[in-house]
Amino acid sequence: MRTTVFRNLMAGEFGAVRAEMLARDHVLGALGGRTADQALDAGVSPKEVWRAVCDDFGVPAERR
């Protein structure tokens, strides 16, 4: 998965503005206490970041 796909999935699930806020501010324990943006900047795969977001926010399996 590319970062652009991750961003599109986030916007589709949460809305563009909220997706940006969540990626910037929401700390994900599964990613070592980093935000999605921090994890992506550190080289974590967008797919792994998306899974962590989905787990934290209870995104249904059909939209993961």
Phi, psi and omega per residue, in radians:
M1 nan 2.386 3.079
R2 -1.549 2.789 3.115
T3 -1.046 -0.636 3.124
T4 -1.110 -0.645 3.085
V5 -1.151 -0.763 3.079
F6 -0.985 -0.831 -3.129
R7 -1.087 -0.700 3.118
N8 -1.155 -0.708 3.094
L9 -1.107 -0.753 3.109
M10 -1.046 -0.845 -3.119
A11 -1.117 -0.659 3.127
G12 -1.175 -0.614 -3.103
E13 -1.434 -0.704 -2.976
F14 -2.017 -0.127 -3.001
G15 1.551 2.583 -3.000
A16 -1.021 -0.831 -3.069
V17 -1.198 -0.821 -3.134
R18 -1.142 -0.635 3.130
A19 -1.060 -0.762 3.109
E20 -1.095 -0.749 3.133
M21 -1.097 -0.811 -3.129
L22 -1.097 -0.753 -3.135
A23 -1.099 -0.585 -3.101
R24 -1.454 -0.634 -2.914
D25 -1.996 -0.462 -3.045
H26 -1.410 2.108 -3.136
V27 -1.482 2.260 -3.101
L28 -1.880 1.979 -3.136
G29 -1.054 -0.615 -3.129
A30 -1.163 -0.267 3.141
L31 -1.924 0.516 3.068
G32 1.294 0.519 3.117
G33 1.308 0.467 3.114
R34 -1.909 2.781 2.993
T35 -1.384 2.947 3.093
A36 -1.036 -0.783 3.138
D37 -1.077 -0.748 3.122
Q38 -1.113 -0.730 3.141
A39 -1.117 -0.766 3.112
L40 -1.089 -0.753 3.110
D41 -1.093 -0.517 -3.138
A42 -1.459 -0.057 3.082
G43 1.725 0.118 3.063
V44 -1.188 2.439 -3.087
S45 -1.147 2.476 3.103
P46 -0.983 -0.585 3.121
K47 -1.114 -0.746 3.110
E48 -1.147 -0.686 3.113
V49 -1.137 -0.778 3.124
W50 -1.032 -0.763 3.119
R51 -1.062 -0.724 3.132
A52 -1.128 -0.732 3.092
V53 -1.080 -0.807 -3.135
C54 -1.038 -0.742 3.128
D55 -1.113 -0.783 -3.116
D56 -1.133 -0.597 -3.029
F57 -1.877 0.119 3.068
G58 1.111 0.642 3.103
V59 -1.162 2.238 -3.121
P60 -1.043 2.615 -3.076
A61 -0.956 -0.633 -3.099
E62 -1.204 -0.222 3.107
R63 -1.936 0.180 -3.137
R64 -1.516 nan nan
